């Protein structure tokens, strides 16, 4: 089954590590017919936007997702980020359980699921 979506005018997406910009003045509609790593501009965290240890966890998961060829480097950075985020939280903080869940998803190579979980938690904290 294909994945169909709409990209507004001027918006960027990443598909398998390649940045694609809709340079049209109109929205672009397209479908992907096979598996691909896709991130919309609104979901991408840039390095200068990392403000918290939790943001750094998101950044490292994002990098594993969009740059699978550099998985081992990104995985090492993820492990460090997850440990720092976990240790920066008080014992009773529910985000500790979230970090454990993200680690489990990464162990299953479910990067998309980990990103969605992290996005959900971040939005609920705002």
C-alpha positions as CSV (number, residue, x, y, z in Angstrom):
1,X,0.0,0.0,0.0
2,X,1.4,3.4,-0.9
3,X,1.7,6.4,1.5
4,X,0.1,9.5,0.1
5,X,0.7,13.0,1.4
6,X,0.6,16.7,0.6
7,X,3.6,19.0,0.9
8,X,2.6,22.7,1.1
9,X,4.3,25.3,-1.1
10,X,7.9,26.0,0.1
11,X,7.9,23.2,2.7
12,X,10.9,20.7,2.9
13,X,10.8,17.0,3.6
14,X,13.6,14.5,4.0
15,X,13.2,11.2,2.1
16,X,16.0,8.6,2.8
17,X,18.3,11.4,3.8
18,X,17.7,13.6,0.8
19,X,16.2,17.0,1.4
20,X,13.4,17.8,-1.0
21,X,11.9,21.3,-1.2
22,X,8.6,22.1,-2.8
23,X,9.6,25.0,-4.9
24,X,6.2,25.4,-6.5
25,X,3.8,28.1,-5.4
26,X,1.2,25.3,-4.9
27,X,1.0,22.3,-2.7
28,X,2.5,19.1,-4.1
29,X,0.8,15.7,-3.8
30,X,2.7,12.5,-4.1
31,X,2.8,8.9,-3.0
32,X,5.6,6.6,-2.0
33,X,5.2,3.1,-3.3
34,X,7.8,1.4,-1.1
35,X,9.4,1.8,2.3
36,X,11.3,5.0,2.9
37,X,12.4,7.1,5.9
38,X,10.4,10.4,5.6
39,X,10.3,13.4,7.9
40,X,8.4,16.6,7.3
41,X,10.0,19.9,8.0
42,X,7.8,20.6,11.0
43,X,9.0,17.3,12.7
44,X,12.8,18.0,12.0
45,X,14.9,19.2,14.9
46,X,17.9,21.1,13.9
47,X,21.1,21.0,16.0
48,X,20.8,24.6,17.1
49,X,17.3,23.9,18.4
50,X,18.4,21.3,20.9
51,X,17.8,22.9,24.3
52,X,17.4,20.0,26.7
53,X,18.7,16.5,27.2
54,X,15.3,15.2,26.0
55,X,15.7,17.2,22.8
56,X,19.1,15.6,22.3
57,X,17.5,12.1,22.5
58,X,15.1,13.2,19.8
59,X,17.9,14.5,17.6
60,X,19.9,11.3,17.9
61,X,16.8,9.1,17.0
62,X,16.1,11.4,14.1
63,X,19.6,11.0,12.8
64,X,19.4,7.2,13.0
65,X,16.1,7.4,11.1
66,X,17.3,9.7,8.3
67,X,20.9,8.5,8.0
68,X,20.9,4.8,8.3
69,X,24.3,4.5,6.7
70,X,25.8,6.2,9.8
71,X,23.8,4.1,12.2
72,X,26.7,3.0,14.4
73,X,27.8,6.6,15.0
74,X,24.3,7.9,15.7
75,X,23.5,4.9,17.9
76,X,26.5,5.6,20.1
77,X,25.4,9.3,20.4
78,X,21.9,8.1,21.1
79,X,23.1,5.9,24.0
80,X,25.0,8.7,25.5
81,X,22.0,11.2,25.1
82,X,19.5,8.7,26.5
83,X,21.7,8.1,29.6
84,X,22.3,11.8,30.2
85,X,18.5,12.5,29.8
86,X,17.6,9.7,32.1
87,X,20.1,10.8,34.8
88,X,19.1,14.5,34.5
89,X,15.5,13.6,35.6
90,X,14.3,13.1,39.2
91,X,13.6,9.5,40.1
92,X,9.8,10.0,40.1
93,X,9.7,11.8,36.7
94,X,7.5,9.9,34.2
95,X,9.9,10.9,31.4
96,X,12.3,8.2,32.8
97,X,9.8,5.5,31.7
98,X,9.5,7.2,28.3
99,X,13.2,7.1,27.8
100,X,13.2,3.3,28.7
101,X,10.4,2.9,26.1
102,X,12.3,4.8,23.5
103,X,15.4,2.6,24.2
104,X,13.3,-0.5,23.6
105,X,11.9,0.9,20.3
106,X,15.4,1.6,19.2
107,X,16.4,-1.9,20.1
108,X,13.6,-3.1,17.7
109,X,14.9,-0.6,15.1
110,X,11.6,1.2,15.3
111,X,13.0,4.7,14.8
112,X,9.7,6.1,13.5
113,X,7.8,4.8,16.5
114,X,10.4,6.3,18.9
115,X,10.1,9.6,17.1
116,X,6.4,9.6,17.4
117,X,6.5,8.8,21.1
118,X,9.0,11.6,21.7
119,X,6.9,14.0,19.7
120,X,3.8,13.1,21.7
121,X,5.6,13.6,25.0
122,X,7.0,16.9,23.9
123,X,3.7,18.2,22.8
124,X,2.0,17.2,26.0
125,X,4.7,19.0,28.0
126,X,4.1,22.3,26.0
